[in-house]
Amino acid sequence: MKVKVRTESTEFDGNEWIPAGTCWNCSIIPILPEIKGCPLGRGSTEQEAIDDLVRRVGYESHITIIPEVTERCKY
């Protein structure tokens, strides 16, 4: 299933678990009823966040998605 996704980067100061640097999130827009919950892909690069989203949706909803980045936000 092809889906539109939004990627977003933020600068993170770091903590005892995660080192400082850029963090990426990836979400499906709009939320689709076939997809359970509100999955959010996370990673240290944009591609890692997209791959994480694909993996989470596959695991939680048993759906294979083909993401197309239509919105990109860098902070």
N, C-alpha and C positions, 0 to 999 in steps of 0.2 A: 504494500500500500504506500503510495507516495503521499508525503505530508510536508507542510511548510513548517519551518522551524526558525526560531529566533536565537541567536547566540549573543552573549553578553560577557564582557570582561570587566573585572574589577581588580584593583590593586589591594593586596592583602598584607598587613603588617607582620603577620606570622604569630604563632603561639607555640605552646610546647608540643603540639601534634603536627602542625602544618608549617612549613617554612614560608618566609616572606616571599612575595612575588605576585605574578599575575595569575588570577583564577578565572576560569571560564565556566559558564553555565549554558545549557542548551534546553529549550523547551518548545513544545509543539504549539503552533498557533493556527486556528483556535483550538481549545481543548475539544477532543472528539469523544463521543459517547462510547465508542468501541474500546477505548483505551482506559483501563482501570486506574483509579487513583489520579494523581497529578505528577507524573514522572518528570524528573529534572535530571539531565545529564550534567556531570561535573568532571572537570579535568584541569590540568595545568596548561593545556593548549586547546585551541578551538576544536581541532580534530578529535582529541581525547574526549571532550565533552559530548560531541556528536556521537562518537562510538559508544560512550557510556549510556546515552539516551536510547540508542538502538538496542543495546544489550538489556537494559531495564524493561523496555516495552516488550521485548521478546519474552523475557522471563515472567513478567507480571501479567501480561495480557495475551500471550501466545500469538502475537501478531508480528510479522516482519515488516518494518517500515523502511522506506527509502527517503531520507531527509533531503530537503532542498532549502538551503539557507536563503530566506527572503528578507530577514531583518538582521542587522549586525550592529551592536552597540558596544563602543569602547569607552571606558571611563578612566 
